[in-house]
Amino acid sequence: MKRISILFVCMGNICRSPLAQGIFSHLIDEAGFADRFEVDSAGTGGWHEGEHPDRRSVATARAHGVDISRQRARQIRRKDFGNFDLILAMDRSNIAELQRMSEGAANIRLFGDFALETGEDIPDPYYSGVDEFELVYARLFAGCKKLLEALGTDSASRSGKISSVR
């Protein structure tokens, strides 16, 4: 069975996308589906390349039993558009930047549309307090849980749920 590859993307890859990567990785590990997925995260900008996630993201994840402390920020690369089945952007500005960078890749989706089915942007908590990180965690957890429910079964890829993103 082909592994489903998912790339979570935010602006700097230190707040939202590392949280999403950590949450989804934790959920697939708990479900025994780690062999079915490849999960990564990236930023549209390279300002934090090589850095660990924001300390508030690390602390928020840790409070929920998720360890993201070993992740390192990276900027999205052109080859990512062809290497990942699904690229989930945290907000519309990330979508616009990804579309500009990819020249029409069909695998780019808004996390709030694809995972949450609400159409919402996941707000950037970088300039906010710890409470905002907690709210972001809650939205990402809800979306990652729905995403796993949708893609975590053998029938998900056969039903066309993922084939439409490639």
Backbone bond lengths (Angstrom), bond angles and torsions (degrees), N, CA, C in turn:
res aa  C-N    CA-C-N  psi(-1)  N-CA   C-N-CA  omega(-1)  CA-C   N-CA-C  phi
1 M - - - 1.446 - - 1.528 108.78 -
2 K 1.330 116.73 133.11 1.456 122.03 178.51 1.518 110.04 -70.38
3 R 1.322 115.70 136.73 1.457 120.35 175.69 1.520 109.78 -73.74
4 I 1.317 116.66 143.13 1.464 122.54 175.91 1.519 107.12 -89.68
5 S 1.323 115.96 123.45 1.465 120.00 -177.85 1.528 110.10 -104.04
6 I 1.335 114.69 129.28 1.461 121.81 -176.63 1.522 109.17 -127.70
7 L 1.328 115.87 131.56 1.462 122.35 176.34 1.523 108.13 -118.47
8 F 1.332 116.49 120.81 1.463 122.08 176.16 1.525 107.76 -93.34
9 V 1.341 117.03 134.56 1.463 120.90 -173.93 1.523 111.38 -131.45
10 C 1.338 115.03 132.57 1.466 121.33 168.87 1.530 106.68 -131.21
11 M 1.301 117.64 -163.09 1.457 120.16 -173.96 1.534 112.79 -74.55
12 G 1.325 118.30 -54.04 1.454 120.18 -174.45 1.516 115.13 -111.43
13 N 1.326 117.59 -4.48 1.462 123.88 -179.82 1.522 112.90 62.32
14 I 1.361 115.67 38.30 1.461 118.53 175.97 1.527 112.21 -128.70
15 C 1.317 119.68 -10.80 1.473 121.07 -178.21 1.526 111.84 -120.09
16 R 1.326 117.29 -77.68 1.459 121.50 -171.64 1.522 114.07 -74.68
17 S 1.313 117.83 -51.31 1.470 118.75 -175.16 1.532 113.19 -66.94
18 P 1.349 120.52 -36.28 1.464 117.40 174.46 1.528 112.06 -65.72
19 L 1.339 116.64 -35.30 1.461 119.40 175.61 1.525 110.48 -62.23
20 A 1.330 116.77 -46.30 1.465 120.57 -179.80 1.526 110.49 -61.82
21 Q 1.328 116.95 -44.51 1.467 120.66 178.12 1.519 110.45 -59.73
22 G 1.321 116.73 -46.09 1.456 120.91 -178.76 1.514 112.65 -64.84
23 I 1.326 116.24 -44.23 1.468 120.80 -179.99 1.522 110.27 -63.05
24 F 1.347 116.63 -49.55 1.469 119.20 -177.23 1.529 110.68 -64.81
25 S 1.323 117.02 -40.74 1.468 120.22 178.04 1.523 110.78 -62.10
26 H 1.314 116.89 -41.63 1.466 121.85 178.43 1.538 110.57 -62.50
27 L 1.327 116.11 -44.73 1.470 120.48 -179.36 1.526 112.06 -64.53
28 I 1.338 116.88 -42.07 1.470 117.93 -179.54 1.522 111.10 -70.57
29 D 1.330 116.94 -32.91 1.472 119.43 175.07 1.521 110.27 -63.24
30 E 1.333 116.79 -47.58 1.465 120.72 179.86 1.522 112.28 -61.32
31 A 1.337 116.57 -35.09 1.461 121.08 -178.54 1.532 112.35 -82.03
32 G 1.332 117.23 -8.15 1.460 120.40 -177.96 1.527 112.80 77.51
33 F 1.342 116.56 24.57 1.468 121.42 -176.81 1.528 113.10 -109.55
34 A 1.322 118.54 14.16 1.458 120.68 -175.85 1.528 112.28 -56.57
35 D 1.330 117.21 -31.40 1.460 120.64 -179.64 1.532 112.58 -75.35
36 R 1.308 118.10 -9.24 1.469 122.06 -178.30 1.520 113.47 -94.47
37 F 1.341 117.04 -10.52 1.464 120.73 -173.21 1.516 112.00 -133.27
38 E 1.322 114.53 150.70 1.458 123.96 166.04 1.524 104.83 -118.81
39 V 1.315 118.10 125.58 1.463 122.29 -173.96 1.518 109.67 -128.29
40 D 1.327 116.16 135.19 1.457 121.23 178.60 1.529 108.00 -150.37
41 S 1.320 115.90 175.69 1.458 120.99 175.28 1.520 108.87 -143.78
42 A 1.333 115.21 159.26 1.463 121.42 -179.35 1.520 108.57 -157.34
43 G 1.321 115.22 168.18 1.452 121.32 176.16 1.512 110.71 -117.75
44 T 1.319 116.58 154.78 1.468 119.65 176.26 1.525 110.00 -74.52
45 G 1.331 117.17 -23.59 1.461 121.92 177.00 1.514 110.57 -110.54
46 G 1.320 116.25 159.50 1.456 121.19 -176.90 1.517 114.55 -107.42
47 W 1.330 117.98 15.61 1.467 121.71 -175.16 1.516 113.09 -58.34
48 H 1.307 118.47 -33.12 1.468 122.26 -173.83 1.527 112.69 -109.19
49 E 1.323 116.71 15.61 1.473 121.83 -177.93 1.531 110.67 -45.91
50 G 1.335 116.09 126.31 1.454 122.40 176.86 1.519 115.23 86.31
51 E 1.333 117.24 -9.70 1.463 120.49 -179.51 1.526 110.80 -82.34
52 H 1.326 115.20 157.19 1.465 121.69 172.19 1.528 108.35 -74.20
53 P 1.336 118.27 162.73 1.463 120.23 175.65 1.534 111.13 -58.63
54 D 1.322 115.28 158.40 1.462 122.39 176.52 1.525 109.03 -51.64
55 R 1.316 117.23 139.31 1.471 121.81 -177.21 1.521 112.03 -57.40
56 R 1.339 117.41 -30.75 1.465 120.15 179.17 1.523 111.24 -72.84
57 S 1.327 117.23 -34.38 1.469 120.34 174.11 1.516 110.48 -66.12
58 V 1.327 116.09 -43.27 1.462 120.88 179.14 1.525 109.85 -60.98
59 A 1.335 116.97 -46.25 1.465 121.37 -178.25 1.525 111.51 -65.86
60 T 1.321 117.09 -41.23 1.464 120.91 178.86 1.516 110.58 -63.46
61 A 1.322 116.46 -46.65 1.468 120.13 178.68 1.532 110.21 -61.17
62 R 1.320 116.12 -46.06 1.472 120.92 -178.29 1.531 110.90 -59.06
63 A 1.329 116.75 -38.17 1.467 120.82 179.62 1.528 111.94 -63.02
64 H 1.334 116.42 -20.27 1.465 121.72 179.18 1.530 112.07 -107.08
65 G 1.325 116.55 13.22 1.460 120.33 176.50 1.513 114.63 79.93
66 V 1.326 117.36 21.21 1.466 122.30 -179.36 1.527 108.35 -117.01
67 D 1.317 117.15 129.46 1.464 121.30 -178.91 1.526 109.77 -104.84
68 I 1.327 116.16 113.26 1.467 120.40 176.33 1.536 110.56 -115.46
69 S 1.314 117.16 10.34 1.466 121.92 -171.80 1.525 113.99 -65.21
70 R 1.321 118.28 -21.57 1.468 120.72 -178.47 1.527 113.64 -93.20
71 Q 1.326 116.81 -5.36 1.464 119.25 178.00 1.529 109.94 -67.13
72 R 1.314 115.86 154.57 1.470 122.69 176.36 1.526 108.22 -130.11
73 A 1.322 115.51 136.17 1.464 121.05 179.82 1.522 110.41 -67.17
74 R 1.315 113.54 143.87 1.462 119.73 173.17 1.523 108.57 -146.55
75 Q 1.302 115.26 156.99 1.461 120.69 176.11 1.519 108.59 -90.89
76 I 1.320 115.18 146.01 1.460 119.57 177.91 1.528 109.11 -61.18
77 R 1.311 115.87 143.95 1.464 122.40 179.54 1.534 109.26 -114.89
78 R 1.278 116.04 154.60 1.463 121.29 -178.69 1.529 111.56 -53.79
79 K 1.327 117.52 -39.31 1.464 120.49 -177.78 1.530 112.24 -66.78
80 D 1.347 117.72 -21.39 1.468 120.61 178.72 1.532 111.79 -60.10
81 F 1.314 117.15 -33.31 1.468 120.23 -177.91 1.529 111.84 -64.33
82 G 1.320 116.64 -28.54 1.455 120.62 176.74 1.518 113.98 -95.31
83 N 1.324 116.35 -20.45 1.463 120.35 -175.49 1.522 114.60 -88.07
84 F 1.328 117.85 -19.08 1.460 120.52 -176.93 1.523 110.49 -110.90
85 D 1.331 115.31 137.70 1.457 120.86 176.97 1.516 111.22 -68.35
86 L 1.319 115.71 -35.22 1.454 121.56 -173.20 1.521 109.39 -141.91
87 I 1.336 115.92 126.56 1.461 121.93 175.76 1.520 106.54 -115.72
88 L 1.330 115.80 114.78 1.462 121.46 -175.98 1.523 110.39 -106.53
89 A 1.326 115.68 110.96 1.461 122.55 179.89 1.521 110.09 -89.00
90 M 1.316 116.09 145.08 1.457 121.41 -176.04 1.530 113.96 -78.06
91 D 1.338 117.60 -25.51 1.466 119.13 179.45 1.526 110.31 -152.51
92 R 1.314 114.46 173.50 1.467 120.41 -175.61 1.522 113.55 -67.06
93 S 1.323 117.84 -30.43 1.465 118.51 177.00 1.529 110.11 -68.01
94 N 1.334 117.45 -35.08 1.467 120.41 174.82 1.526 110.53 -66.68
95 I 1.341 116.65 -39.58 1.473 120.58 176.99 1.531 109.83 -58.36
96 A 1.332 116.33 -48.67 1.467 120.36 -178.38 1.528 111.10 -60.30
97 E 1.325 116.63 -43.19 1.462 119.94 179.94 1.529 111.14 -67.12
98 L 1.325 117.78 -41.72 1.463 120.93 178.32 1.525 111.12 -63.41
99 Q 1.320 117.12 -41.02 1.456 120.13 179.07 1.528 110.95 -66.02
100 R 1.326 116.41 -37.91 1.463 120.34 176.91 1.529 110.26 -64.14
101 M 1.325 116.83 -41.92 1.462 122.07 -177.50 1.526 112.86 -72.14
102 S 1.334 117.11 -31.13 1.462 120.95 -170.09 1.515 114.66 -96.26
103 E 1.305 116.80 -13.79 1.463 120.72 -176.94 1.517 111.50 56.65
104 G 1.335 115.74 51.10 1.459 120.30 170.72 1.509 117.74 93.32
105 A 1.309 119.10 24.13 1.471 120.68 177.57 1.526 109.60 -59.50
106 A 1.321 115.67 135.85 1.468 121.45 -176.17 1.524 113.18 -88.95
107 N 1.316 118.34 -2.21 1.464 121.10 -175.27 1.530 113.24 -100.09
108 I 1.325 118.40 11.62 1.465 123.17 -179.77 1.523 109.21 -93.08
109 R 1.322 115.80 127.99 1.467 121.40 179.52 1.526 109.61 -138.23
110 L 1.308 115.73 155.32 1.453 122.32 173.54 1.525 108.36 -81.56
111 F 1.313 117.66 127.02 1.466 121.64 179.78 1.524 110.48 -51.28
112 G 1.326 116.95 -44.10 1.465 121.35 -178.35 1.516 113.59 -63.79
113 D 1.329 117.34 -27.58 1.468 121.25 175.90 1.524 110.78 -81.74
114 F 1.319 115.57 -54.24 1.461 120.90 -170.21 1.518 112.95 -75.14
115 A 1.336 117.45 -43.09 1.465 120.60 -175.02 1.524 112.52 -93.62
116 L 1.324 116.72 -44.35 1.466 120.06 -177.32 1.527 113.59 -90.07
117 E 1.322 115.62 -24.06 1.469 122.76 -176.73 1.529 112.25 60.80
118 T 1.345 116.09 29.97 1.463 121.47 178.56 1.518 112.37 -113.18
119 G 1.321 117.15 -18.72 1.451 121.90 -178.06 1.521 113.76 80.83
120 E 1.321 117.19 3.83 1.461 120.25 -176.42 1.519 112.29 -78.28
121 D 1.337 114.31 152.44 1.454 120.89 168.19 1.521 107.79 -81.90
122 I 1.317 116.45 146.92 1.462 121.10 170.29 1.533 105.23 -89.37
123 P 1.332 117.28 114.79 1.472 119.45 -173.60 1.527 112.20 -67.78
124 D 1.318 115.16 147.42 1.458 120.83 178.13 1.528 108.64 -79.47
125 P 1.335 118.20 116.83 1.459 120.27 -177.17 1.527 114.39 -86.55
126 Y 1.320 117.99 2.43 1.467 122.28 -170.64 1.526 113.07 -52.38
127 Y 1.317 118.09 -44.45 1.468 121.09 -177.18 1.527 111.84 -94.81
128 S 1.301 117.51 16.93 1.466 122.83 -178.65 1.518 110.59 -113.89
129 G 1.310 114.66 -176.74 1.452 120.22 179.49 1.517 112.36 -91.94
130 V 1.309 114.82 -175.99 1.458 122.95 -177.39 1.535 111.23 -59.98
131 D 1.323 117.17 -35.55 1.468 120.31 -179.49 1.529 111.67 -59.05
132 E 1.319 117.10 -37.60 1.469 120.84 179.18 1.531 110.62 -67.17
133 F 1.314 117.83 -36.58 1.468 121.22 176.31 1.527 110.09 -63.19
134 E 1.313 115.91 -38.29 1.464 120.34 178.30 1.528 110.97 -65.63
135 L 1.328 116.93 -40.99 1.471 120.57 177.32 1.527 111.19 -64.81
136 V 1.320 116.31 -41.97 1.470 120.88 177.22 1.528 109.57 -62.07
137 Y 1.323 117.20 -44.02 1.463 120.56 178.02 1.532 110.25 -56.84
138 A 1.319 116.69 -46.22 1.472 120.62 -178.35 1.527 111.37 -60.55
139 R 1.327 118.06 -42.75 1.469 121.08 179.45 1.530 110.34 -67.41
140 L 1.322 116.62 -42.86 1.462 120.14 179.30 1.520 111.41 -65.43
141 F 1.320 117.25 -41.18 1.464 120.22 178.07 1.527 110.24 -60.86
142 A 1.332 116.73 -46.80 1.471 120.18 179.90 1.528 110.54 -59.63
143 G 1.317 117.19 -44.00 1.462 120.76 179.94 1.513 113.05 -68.51
144 C 1.323 117.18 -42.11 1.465 120.58 179.22 1.521 110.97 -64.54
145 K 1.324 116.38 -37.29 1.465 119.92 177.98 1.533 110.34 -64.32
146 K 1.332 117.19 -44.29 1.471 120.75 177.31 1.528 110.83 -64.74
147 L 1.327 116.32 -39.97 1.455 121.01 178.99 1.521 110.92 -61.31
148 L 1.317 116.99 -43.94 1.461 120.50 178.10 1.519 110.99 -64.86
149 E 1.315 117.30 -41.09 1.469 120.23 177.84 1.525 110.85 -61.25
150 A 1.321 116.94 -37.38 1.465 120.98 -178.68 1.528 112.67 -76.30
151 L 1.332 116.94 -37.61 1.466 120.61 -172.72 1.525 114.07 -107.98
152 G 1.308 117.78 -7.43 1.452 120.97 -171.10 1.505 116.27 -81.34
153 T 1.307 117.84 -3.16 1.455 119.39 179.50 1.512 109.85 -106.01
154 D 1.305 116.70 155.98 1.458 120.66 177.87 1.517 110.91 -59.28
155 S 1.313 116.60 -31.85 1.461 119.55 -176.63 1.515 112.64 -75.40
156 A 1.338 119.08 -16.56 1.466 120.75 -177.62 1.521 111.41 -61.50
157 S 1.327 117.21 -46.54 1.457 118.08 -178.22 1.525 111.19 -73.60
158 R 1.311 117.32 -31.38 1.469 119.85 178.10 1.526 111.42 -72.85
159 S 1.337 116.80 -26.36 1.473 119.47 -176.90 1.516 112.30 -79.32
160 G 1.346 117.53 -8.07 1.451 119.98 179.08 1.517 113.84 96.46
161 K 1.310 119.10 -1.01 1.465 122.21 -178.83 1.516 110.43 -57.98
162 I 1.322 118.55 -39.23 1.455 121.03 -177.83 1.510 112.83 -100.30
163 S 1.302 117.18 -24.85 1.467 117.82 -177.75 1.529 111.34 -62.55
164 S 1.306 117.61 -25.40 1.463 120.15 -179.25 1.524 112.52 -74.44
165 V 1.333 119.22 -9.33 1.451 120.14 179.82 1.524 112.43 -95.08
166 R 1.287 119.30 -6.03 1.454 122.09 -179.02 1.512 110.83 -104.77
